[in-house]
Amino acid sequence: MGGTKRLMEEREEDESYGTGLLVNAGAAKRCEVHGYLLDREDSGAAEEVVEEFAEERGRDEAEERVKAALANAGMECPGCHRK
């Protein structure tokens, strides 16, 4: 496997891990029907996730991963919104 592909996989794993931490901390949730990630706009919970993730990856990378995960989260589920 090439270096670029490996980096992309690591990045996806980190983002997925960050998403899980956001959900567990209450900063985000998943639509029960469609599974889309929804931002709960809880900056305190998001900061807790950054702190927890920073212990493993460093503060800058933790902030980047949490920011990326939240960038993929919407305020409402696009699947539910279409109804």
Buried (B, 14 or more C-beta within 10 A) or exposed (E): EEEEEEEEEEBEEBBEBBBEBBBEBBBBBBBEEEEBBBBBEBEEBBBBBBEBBBEEBEEEBBBBBBEBBBEEBEEEBEEEEEE
